[in-house]
Amino acid sequence: MATQNPIEYEGTYPLPEAQLDRFLLKLHLGYPSVNDEIQMLDRTTSVHPIETLEAVMTKEDLLKLQEEVKDVHVSDAIKKYIVYLVDATRKHPLLDLGASPRASIALMKAAKAYAFIQNVTMYCLTILST
């Protein structure tokens, strides 16, 4: 994980392509809505939220979940789709550099994690509704 301040680059430098390749996702957060920012002000009036922050799981819980994600099956059709998608970045005329095989691996891992989370969420919702 890394952050970069897009306004003042003093002390930060754009990463070279070889290092950017190691990041799976890039997020642009932007600014909160007016209502969200008002809620932020309300929540930080007396105490900063980070002062009451509590862990939602242990290190062991996280490691166990990571191991369970490894068992999520990925069909050959999905693997082929991932490889075709990554390969398309290598052939696109508007891209100087296409995604590496590392991107295929990371995309498959992200898909497995997403599928795992969706399955767990559906399971929890089913339990809650009974």
N, C-alpha and C positions, 0 to 999 in steps of 0.2 A: 504494500500500500504506500502511496506517496501523494503528496499534495503540492500544488504549485500555485503561487499567487500570480494571476494573470496581469496585474496592474504594475507592480514593482518587482522587477527581476533581480534586484540587488541581492546577492548571496544565493540566488538560485539560477540554474542554467538549464536550458532545454536538454532533454536526454537525447543521446544519439539513437538512431534507429535500432541498433542492436540491443539496446537496453529497453526501449519502448516495447519491443517484441516480448518482453517478459511480463507485461501487464495484460490481463485478460479483458478488463473493462475500463472504460473511461467515462466518468460522470461529470456533467456540468450541472452544478446545483442551482445556480442562479439565486435570486432573492426570494424570500417568502412573500406570500400575499399580505395585504394590509391587515386582514383579520388574523392571520397566523402570527404576524409580527406583534400585534397587540396582545395576543395570548402569550407570546414569549415574554413581553414586558410584565404581564401579570404574574407569570410563573417565577420570575426572577426578582420580584419586588422585595421579598423578605430573605430568601435564601437561594443561592444558585443551585440549580438541579443537580449539578455534578457532586455537590456535597452530600446528597442523599441517594446517590447512585448505588444500587446493589447488584450483585452478580445474579444472572438468571440461570446459570449452570456452572458446574465445576469443570475444571480442565479435563477430568476423566470422562465426564458426560460428552464433552465436545469430541474427544478422541474416539469415543465409542460411536458417535454419530458419523464421524468421518470414515470409520471402518465399515459401517453399515452401508454407506453410500457406494462403497466399492463393489458391493454385491448387486447393485441395480443393473439389470440386464439392458444392453443396448443392441437392438436388432441390426442385422446387416444392412437393411435399408437406411436406417438412421446413420450408421457409420459412413455409408456411401454418400449420403446427402451432405454430411459434414465435410468429407474430403472434396466433393464437387464444389461446395461453397467456398472453401479455403482456396482451392485451385483457381476458381474464378477470379479471386483477388490478384493472382499472379499474372493473369492474362488481360486484365482490364486496362485499357489504354490510358485512363486517367490516374492510375496508381503507379508511382515510381517503384515501389517495393510491394510485393504481395506478402501474404501471411506465410509464416514458416510452418513446418510440421508441428512445431511446438503449439501453434495456434489450434491445429486440429485436436491435439491432445487436450488442451485447455478447454476447448469448446465442448468436447465430449464429457469431460469432468463436470463442467458447469451444467450441462444438460442432465447428467445423472443426479447431481445435487438438486436441481430444480424439480425433477421428477420425484425424488425422494421427499422433498419438502411438501409437494402437492399431495402425495399419497398420505403423509403423516397428517396434514391439515384435514384432508377428507375423513381420515380415520377419527380424528378428534371431534370433528363436527358431527359425525355419525353417533359417537358416544354421547355428546352433549344433547343431541336431539332425542335420545331414547330415555 
